[in-house]
Amino acid sequence: NVPGSDVDPYDTYGTSFQSDFGAGGHSDAVWALAYSGVKNRLLSCSADGTVKLWNPDEENPCVSTFNAAAEHGTPTSVDFNGCDPAHMVASFDSGDVVLYDLETSQSALVLKGQGRPGCHHIYKVVSHPTLPVTITAHEDRNIKFFDNKSGKVIHAMVAHLDAVTSLAVDSNGIYLMSGSHDCSLRLWNLDSKTCVQEITAHRKKSDEAIYDVTFHPSKAYIASAGADALARVYV
């Protein structure tokens, strides 16, 4: 019952578009969501320590719960695996990045990156749409690239002057966009790992700047949301 992309999100809507996720839902703040249109599944991660998989069409929508014993800490971000629909990836405040099997609800691989103690907080995890690569945004200004097969870091770079808070990969897997509390958006060529464009986008508020970035799925637009209460769209 997900509305079409042409529906005005602020228009009136029927009760058929409402889903009650109360049963089996989270018991604390929800930090992040990811949706798969291919599988019609929703992922959520919460301060209660769990990651949940949902089927919005079911009467009891909660399909699976991951990290129920908080073995990896508290999740901070989730994404579906772009090139392997049987898996998803989640990041945790412990610094772990975990690939999970969606069928068995078990961890398939733990990706561990090296970093200074206390600086391993991961703000965002995204999956490359066509390659077995996971990309993470870190408090210590780094962006890291992991091989989903070996679990090892294949590239790491200091990408901003402050914490990297958000990431997005375009649908063709050519460009990576990052946002930071240094008030800038940066566009990276994924082949060369070089910055090809920088935009000063938002003003700081309470030492925070950019919260999220995204690509339009089919048009040449990008967007950002910031602590200054603005959402910006760039052509």
FENTA-V314956 format. One record per pair of residues at least 4 apart in sequence whose C-alpha atoms are under 7 Angstrom apart, sorted by sequence separation. I is the first residue (numbers start at 1). GAP is how many residues later the second one is. If there is no record, write none. Layout:
i=I gap=GAP
i=I gap=GAP
//
This chain:
i=3 gap=4
i=13 gap=4
i=21 gap=4
i=36 gap=4
i=46 gap=4
i=57 gap=4
i=67 gap=4
i=70 gap=4
i=81 gap=4
i=92 gap=4
i=101 gap=4
i=115 gap=4
i=116 gap=4
i=128 gap=4
i=138 gap=4
i=147 gap=4
i=160 gap=4
i=169 gap=4
i=170 gap=4
i=180 gap=4
i=189 gap=4
i=204 gap=4
i=205 gap=4
i=216 gap=4
i=226 gap=4
i=36 gap=5
i=45 gap=5
i=46 gap=5
i=56 gap=5
i=67 gap=5
i=80 gap=5
i=91 gap=5
i=92 gap=5
i=100 gap=5
i=101 gap=5
i=115 gap=5
i=128 gap=5
i=137 gap=5
i=138 gap=5
i=146 gap=5
i=147 gap=5
i=170 gap=5
i=179 gap=5
i=180 gap=5
i=188 gap=5
i=189 gap=5
i=204 gap=5
i=216 gap=5
i=225 gap=5
i=226 gap=5
i=35 gap=6
i=36 gap=6
i=45 gap=6
i=55 gap=6
i=81 gap=6
i=91 gap=6
i=100 gap=6
i=101 gap=6
i=127 gap=6
i=128 gap=6
i=137 gap=6
i=146 gap=6
i=147 gap=6
i=169 gap=6
i=170 gap=6
i=179 gap=6
i=188 gap=6
i=189 gap=6
i=203 gap=6
i=215 gap=6
i=216 gap=6
i=225 gap=6
i=35 gap=7
i=44 gap=7
i=45 gap=7
i=54 gap=7
i=55 gap=7
i=80 gap=7
i=81 gap=7
i=90 gap=7
i=91 gap=7
i=100 gap=7
i=101 gap=7
i=127 gap=7
i=136 gap=7
i=137 gap=7
i=146 gap=7
i=147 gap=7
i=169 gap=7
i=178 gap=7
i=179 gap=7
i=188 gap=7
i=189 gap=7
i=202 gap=7
i=215 gap=7
i=224 gap=7
i=225 gap=7
i=34 gap=8
i=35 gap=8
i=44 gap=8
i=54 gap=8
i=55 gap=8
i=80 gap=8
i=81 gap=8
i=89 gap=8
i=90 gap=8
i=99 gap=8
i=100 gap=8
i=126 gap=8
i=127 gap=8
i=135 gap=8
i=136 gap=8
i=145 gap=8
i=146 gap=8
i=168 gap=8
i=169 gap=8
i=177 gap=8
i=178 gap=8
i=187 gap=8
i=188 gap=8
i=202 gap=8
i=214 gap=8
i=215 gap=8
i=224 gap=8
i=34 gap=9
i=43 gap=9
i=44 gap=9
i=53 gap=9
i=54 gap=9
i=79 gap=9
i=80 gap=9
i=89 gap=9
i=90 gap=9
i=98 gap=9
i=99 gap=9
i=126 gap=9
i=135 gap=9
i=136 gap=9
i=144 gap=9
i=145 gap=9
i=168 gap=9
i=177 gap=9
i=178 gap=9
i=186 gap=9
i=187 gap=9
i=214 gap=9
i=223 gap=9
i=224 gap=9
i=33 gap=10
i=34 gap=10
i=43 gap=10
i=52 gap=10
i=53 gap=10
i=79 gap=10
i=89 gap=10
i=99 gap=10
i=125 gap=10
i=126 gap=10
i=135 gap=10
i=145 gap=10
i=167 gap=10
i=168 gap=10
i=177 gap=10
i=187 gap=10
i=213 gap=10
i=214 gap=10
i=223 gap=10
i=33 gap=11
i=42 gap=11
i=43 gap=11
i=53 gap=11
i=78 gap=11
i=79 gap=11
i=88 gap=11
i=89 gap=11
i=98 gap=11
i=99 gap=11
i=125 gap=11
i=134 gap=11
i=135 gap=11
i=144 gap=11
i=145 gap=11
i=167 gap=11
i=176 gap=11
i=177 gap=11
i=186 gap=11
i=187 gap=11
i=213 gap=11
i=222 gap=11
i=223 gap=11
i=32 gap=12
i=33 gap=12
i=41 gap=12
i=42 gap=12
i=52 gap=12
i=53 gap=12
i=78 gap=12
i=87 gap=12
i=88 gap=12
i=98 gap=12
i=124 gap=12
i=125 gap=12
i=133 gap=12
i=134 gap=12
i=144 gap=12
i=166 gap=12
i=167 gap=12
i=175 gap=12
i=176 gap=12
i=186 gap=12
i=212 gap=12
i=213 gap=12
i=221 gap=12
i=222 gap=12
i=32 gap=13
i=41 gap=13
i=42 gap=13
i=52 gap=13
i=77 gap=13
i=78 gap=13
i=87 gap=13
i=88 gap=13
i=97 gap=13
i=98 gap=13
i=124 gap=13
i=133 gap=13
i=134 gap=13
i=143 gap=13
i=144 gap=13
i=166 gap=13
i=175 gap=13
i=176 gap=13
i=185 gap=13
i=186 gap=13
i=212 gap=13
i=221 gap=13
i=222 gap=13
i=3 gap=14
i=30 gap=14
i=31 gap=14
i=41 gap=14
i=51 gap=14
i=52 gap=14
i=77 gap=14
i=87 gap=14
i=88 gap=14
i=96 gap=14
i=97 gap=14
i=122 gap=14
i=123 gap=14
i=133 gap=14
i=134 gap=14
i=142 gap=14
i=143 gap=14
i=164 gap=14
i=165 gap=14
i=166 gap=14
i=175 gap=14
i=176 gap=14
i=184 gap=14
i=185 gap=14
i=211 gap=14
i=221 gap=14
i=1 gap=15
i=2 gap=15
i=30 gap=15
i=31 gap=15
i=40 gap=15
i=41 gap=15
i=50 gap=15
i=51 gap=15
i=75 gap=15
i=76 gap=15
i=86 gap=15
i=87 gap=15
i=96 gap=15
i=97 gap=15
i=122 gap=15
i=123 gap=15
i=132 gap=15
i=133 gap=15
i=142 gap=15
i=143 gap=15
i=164 gap=15
i=165 gap=15
i=174 gap=15
i=175 gap=15
i=184 gap=15
i=185 gap=15
i=210 gap=15
i=211 gap=15
i=220 gap=15
i=1 gap=16
i=30 gap=16
i=31 gap=16
i=50 gap=16
i=51 gap=16
i=75 gap=16
i=76 gap=16
i=86 gap=16
i=96 gap=16
i=122 gap=16
i=123 gap=16
i=132 gap=16
i=142 gap=16
i=143 gap=16
i=164 gap=16
i=165 gap=16
i=174 gap=16
i=184 gap=16
i=185 gap=16
i=210 gap=16
i=211 gap=16
i=29 gap=17
i=30 gap=17
i=50 gap=17
i=75 gap=17
i=76 gap=17
i=86 gap=17
i=121 gap=17
i=122 gap=17
i=141 gap=17
i=142 gap=17
i=163 gap=17
i=164 gap=17
i=183 gap=17
i=184 gap=17
i=209 gap=17
i=210 gap=17
i=28 gap=18
i=29 gap=18
i=49 gap=18
i=50 gap=18
i=74 gap=18
i=75 gap=18
i=120 gap=18
i=121 gap=18
i=141 gap=18
i=162 gap=18
i=163 gap=18
i=183 gap=18
i=209 gap=18
i=28 gap=19
i=49 gap=19
i=73 gap=19
i=74 gap=19
i=120 gap=19
i=141 gap=19
i=162 gap=19
i=183 gap=19
i=208 gap=19
i=209 gap=19
i=26 gap=20
i=28 gap=20
i=50 gap=20
i=72 gap=20
i=73 gap=20
i=119 gap=20
i=120 gap=20
i=141 gap=20
i=160 gap=20
i=162 gap=20
i=183 gap=20
i=27 gap=21
i=49 gap=21
i=73 gap=21
i=119 gap=21
i=141 gap=21
i=161 gap=21
i=183 gap=21
i=26 gap=22
i=72 gap=22
i=141 gap=22
i=142 gap=22
i=160 gap=22
i=205 gap=22
i=140 gap=23
i=141 gap=23
i=204 gap=23
i=205 gap=23
i=49 gap=24
i=72 gap=24
i=139 gap=24
i=202 gap=24
i=204 gap=24
i=49 gap=25
i=50 gap=25
i=95 gap=25
i=138 gap=25
i=139 gap=25
i=203 gap=25
i=49 gap=26
i=95 gap=26
i=138 gap=26
i=183 gap=26
i=202 gap=26
i=47 gap=27
i=95 gap=27
i=137 gap=27
i=138 gap=27
i=181 gap=27
i=182 gap=27
i=183 gap=27
i=93 gap=28
i=137 gap=28
i=181 gap=28
i=46 gap=29
i=93 gap=29
i=137 gap=29
i=180 gap=29
i=181 gap=29
i=45 gap=30
i=92 gap=30
i=137 gap=30
i=180 gap=30
i=45 gap=31
i=91 gap=31
i=179 gap=31
i=45 gap=32
i=45 gap=33
i=179 gap=33
i=44 gap=34
i=91 gap=34
i=179 gap=34
i=43 gap=35
i=90 gap=35
i=111 gap=35
i=178 gap=35
i=19 gap=37
i=23 gap=37
i=24 gap=38
i=66 gap=39
i=112 gap=39
i=21 gap=40
i=111 gap=40
i=112 gap=40
i=113 gap=40
i=64 gap=41
i=110 gap=41
i=111 gap=41
i=124 gap=41
i=126 gap=41
i=128 gap=41
i=109 gap=42
i=123 gap=42
i=124 gap=42
i=126 gap=42
i=129 gap=42
i=123 gap=43
i=124 gap=43
i=130 gap=43
i=34 gap=44
i=36 gap=44
i=129 gap=44
i=31 gap=45
i=32 gap=45
i=33 gap=45
i=34 gap=45
i=82 gap=45
i=128 gap=45
i=165 gap=45
i=166 gap=45
i=168 gap=45
i=170 gap=45
i=31 gap=46
i=32 gap=46
i=34 gap=46
i=76 gap=46
i=77 gap=46
i=79 gap=46
i=81 gap=46
i=82 gap=46
i=83 gap=46
i=165 gap=46
i=166 gap=46
i=167 gap=46
i=168 gap=46
i=171 gap=46
i=76 gap=47
i=77 gap=47
i=78 gap=47
i=79 gap=47
i=80 gap=47
i=82 gap=47
i=83 gap=47
i=166 gap=47
i=168 gap=47
i=77 gap=48
i=79 gap=48
i=82 gap=48
i=83 gap=48
i=83 gap=49
i=1 gap=56
//
